[in-house]
Amino acid sequence: MIIMLKAIRHFFVYGSLRPDDDSCQSWTKSAVSGLSAQKARLLNARLYEEEYACAVLLDSSSSSSPENGSSNGGSDNNHIVGYVLSTNDEQLFKEKLQLFNEIEGYQYDGSPNNLYDRTVRDVELIPSTIDDNNNNINNNNNIQARESVKAYVYHRTNQCKREKLIPSGDWLQRER
């Protein structure tokens, strides 16, 4: 029996690759061009501010420990808000993967020269609706089960200094 694995065609972005990023990086607009975007969140992760946004992935057993921000079994600070960027166009996805690797300083798994590492994680999509003024209204407080997708995530789990936590997990809510 042959099992076919579905190709990963999603990126989870949370910093300068977010379509709504406000840090004025030169690459943001061209990097996200041609990709669809859906608000999402990455669970069991924390966001820090260094020169750029710095994601740290937590293993699920450590996400409720006191040093990770929660002693009551919750995950108040243990998620990152961002977007899932996607395309069904295989060639466009390959081009974007190469571009994102360059932007994030990723060479290959385990390279000591990586600025960011890359892994695949389940990411929870945040349902949204459109109001009368054509603005997205995100239903962040909706507790029902949400759809999740597997997405590439660039992170600095083993390299982040972890000095300046962004408690909300949202890059746009960092202190300035």
N, C-alpha and C positions, 0 to 999 in steps of 0.2 A: 504494500500500500504506500502510495506517495502522498505526503502531506505538503500542500503549498502554503507557504507563509505569505501573508499580505505585506506588501512593501510599505515601509514607513514613508509617508509623504506629508508629515507635519513637523513644524518647529514650534517649540514653546519659547516665546520671547518676552522679556520682562524689563529691559533697560533701553539702550539706544537703538535696538531693533524693533521696538514697539511702534506701531503705526502712529500712535499719539504721543511719542516721546517729545519731551520739551527741552532736551539738553543740547539741541542745535548741532548734532553731529552731521558731518557732510555726507555720510553714507546712508542715513536712515531712509530717505524717500526712495532712492533707487533700489535699495535692498528689498523693500517690501512691495515694490511695484509688481503688479501681475499676480500677487498672491491674495487669497481671500483671508479675512481676519475674523476670528471669533474670540470674544473675551473668555478668559479661562483662569484657572488657578492650579498651581502645583502644590500638592500636599506634602507634608514631611520635608519641608525645606524652609530656609530662612534667607532673608535678603539683607545684605550689608552694603554700605556705600564706601567704596575706595575711590580710586580715580574714576572708575566706572562702576556700574551695578555689579554686585558680587553675590551669586547664588551659592548657598551651601546646602547640599543634600544631607538629610538626616536619615538614618535607618529607622524603620517604624518602631523598633523597640526603644530607641532613645528619644523619640519625639515627645514623650510625655514626662521626661525627667525634669527635675527642678532646674538644672543648668540650661535646659533648652526652653525655659520660659513657662512651664506649666507643671504644677505638682498635683493637679486634680484630674489627670488623665485627659484633659482637653488639649486643643492644639491652637490656642488663641494666636500665637505669633509664629506658628509653624506652617505657614503657607506663603506662597508668592503669587501675586496677582500679575497677570500679563495677557498675552494673546496667543492663540494657536494660529499660525500662518500655514496655509495649505494650497496645494494645487493638484489637479489630476493629470497635468501635463508632465510626463516623465522627463522630457528634455529640460523644461524650465526648472523642475525640481533639482535635477543634477547641477544645473548652473547656479541655482540659489544655494545648494549645499556647499559647493566649492567657494562661492562668495562669502557665505557665513563662516566657513572654516578660516578664510583669510582674515575677515574682520575680527574674529574671536581668537586669532593666533593659535588655531588648532592644526597640528600636523598629522598625527596618527595616535591611536590608543597607546598610552604609556610613554609617549615621547617626553623626555625631560625638558624639551623646549616649548611645550604647550603653554600658552598663557591661560587658556581655558581648556578644560577637559570636556568631552562630549559623551553623553549616554542617552539611552532611550528610557523614558519614564511614562507612566500613565498620568494624563493631565485631565482635569475635570473641566468640562465646558460649562460656562455660566450662561444660562438662558437669558435672553434679553428681548425686549419689545421696543417698538418705535412709538413715540408719543406724537401728538398732533403737529408738533414743530419739526418732525423728522429727526428727533434726538433719540439716541439709545437710552433706554431705561433698564439698568441691570437689576435683576431680581436676586441680589446677593443674599437676602435673608430667607430665601425659599429653601426649606430643609429637605424637600423631597430628593430622591436619588437623581443624580445628574449623569448625563452621558459622559463617558471618558474616552479618550483616544491615546494611542501611543505616539509620542513625539520626541524628536531630538531636543535635548536640553544641554546648553553650554553652562558649565559651572566651574567654580574654583574651590571645591570642598577641601582639598588638601593644601591650598595655597592662600586662602583668604585670611587676612589678619583678624577679622571678626571684632573690630573695635567700634564700628559705628552701625549698630543695628537699625534697620528701618522697621519699626514695630508693626506697622500695618501690612508689610509685605508688598507694598505698592510703591514703585519707583517714583511715581508722580507725587507722592506724599512725603518725600524725603525732606529734611531740613535744608534750607538754602540760606 
